[in-house]
Amino acid sequence: MLNNLGKTKNTKSSKRVGRGYGSSKGGHTAGRGMKGQKSRSGYKAPRKGWEGGAMPLSRRLPKLRGFTRGYFNAQITEYKFNVSDLNIFKDGETIDPLKLVETGFITGRSKKFSIKILGNGELEKKLDLVDLKVSKAAQEKIESKGGSVK
């Protein structure tokens, strides 16, 4: 609906400043105020962080030590799966993080990730989970089918 609407033309033209007293923004100062650097021609706003010649904040603060490269500061990607998602594995299979990467559960290039198995759905097979975080409900369902969580 809204994505099918066409663009509307702006019928109001921009106000031409400094074109005489009759143009509502013309004449003496043309909306620039009275005096000062900003009222003169050739004024250009200073770059971000410029503090009028004083030592800028970015240089006043001490340098922070340690690694700043992306590998070391990478965000930990959190993956959450339900017990019912594990039904694609064979009966009696051992599941670890490497197995989840191989089967395509975990995608992307993130080197740091955490995996948690939640208890939604029903588990139909006996599975052994190794090196995975498991909720209490999920652990009960896995152990009720004869599986184990290590």
Secondary structure as UniProt FT lines:
FT   HELIX           2..4
FT   HELIX           21..23
FT   TURN            30..31
FT   HELIX           37..39
FT   TURN            41..42
FT   TURN            48..49
FT   TURN            52..53
FT   HELIX           57..60
FT   TURN            70..73
FT   STRAND          77..82
FT   HELIX           83..88
FT   TURN            91..92
FT   STRAND          94..95
FT   HELIX           97..102
FT   TURN            103..104
FT   STRAND          113..118
FT   STRAND          128..129
FT   STRAND          133..134
FT   HELIX           136..144
FT   TURN            145..146
FT   STRAND          148..149
//
